[in-house]
């Protein structure tokens, strides 16, 4: 069974056993169980049910495998012929989750 979920401003189409990299869940650690209630679509083919915007009573359960920081992104600003250069780096906090079950 497939489901389209919305978590932390992003949408993912998932099935059981999928591993995702999402923005970090606050106050979670490795091994915690997270329930995602914003399910936009659940099912496959003719049995698919769509929400307006969310399917009522549907949820997705996931396990947090790891909390870490993502690759560094370099932000470089420059204005030509003015001597203005700024170089900054940013590392996003991410959670690696595994989809355990989809309830419809």
C-alpha positions in Angstrom: 0.0 0.0 0.0 1.2 3.5 -0.8 0.6 6.8 0.9 1.4 10.4 0.1 2.3 12.2 3.3 3.1 15.8 4.2 5.7 16.4 6.9 7.6 19.6 7.7 6.4 21.4 4.6 7.5 18.6 2.1 5.4 15.9 0.5 6.6 12.3 0.0 5.0 9.2 -1.6 6.0 6.2 0.6 5.3 2.6 1.1 6.2 0.3 4.0 9.9 -0.2 4.4 11.0 3.0 2.7 13.8 5.0 4.2 13.6 8.8 4.0 15.7 11.8 4.9 13.5 14.6 6.3 14.0 17.7 8.3 14.8 16.8 11.9 11.9 15.9 14.3 12.1 18.1 17.4 12.8 16.2 20.7 13.3 12.8 18.9 16.2 10.4 19.2 17.3 7.2 17.4 14.8 4.4 18.0 11.8 6.7 18.7 8.5 6.1 16.9 6.9 9.1 15.1 3.3 9.2 13.9 2.5 11.4 10.8 -1.1 12.4 10.7 -1.1 14.5 7.5 -1.9 11.8 4.9 -3.0 13.3 1.6 -3.6 10.0 -0.3 -3.7 6.4 0.7 -4.1 3.2 -1.3 -3.2 2.1 -4.9 -5.1 2.0 -8.2 -8.9 1.9 -8.0 -8.8 1.6 -4.2 -7.0 4.9 -3.7 -8.7 7.5 -1.5 -7.8 11.1 -1.6 -8.3 13.7 1.1 -9.5 17.2 1.0 -6.7 18.1 2.0 -6.1 15.1 4.4 -7.6 11.6 4.6 -9.6 11.4 7.9 -8.4 8.6 10.2 -5.3 7.8 8.2 -1.8 7.9 9.6 1.7 6.7 8.9 4.0 5.3 11.6 7.8 5.7 11.2 10.9 4.9 13.3 13.7 7.4 13.6 16.9 5.6 12.6 19.3 8.4 13.0 19.6 12.2 13.7 22.5 13.9 12.0 23.6 16.9 10.1 23.4 17.0 6.3 26.2 18.0 3.9 27.5 21.5 4.1 25.9 24.0 1.7 28.2 27.0 0.7 26.5 30.4 0.3 28.7 32.8 -1.6 27.8 36.4 -2.3 29.8 38.7 -4.5 29.4 42.1 -6.1 31.8 42.6 -9.0 34.3 45.4 -8.9 33.3 46.5 -5.4 35.5 44.2 -3.3 32.4 42.7 -1.6 32.6 38.9 -0.9 30.8 36.9 1.7 31.2 33.1 2.2 29.0 31.3 4.7 28.2 27.6 5.2 25.1 25.9 6.5 24.4 22.3 7.6 20.8 21.3 7.9 19.7 19.0 10.8 18.0 15.9 9.4 16.4 12.7 10.6 16.6 9.4 8.8 13.3 7.6 9.2 12.0 4.2 8.1 8.3 3.8 7.3 6.8 1.0 9.5 3.1 0.9 8.8 0.3 2.8 6.9 -3.1 2.8 8.5 -6.1 3.9 6.4 
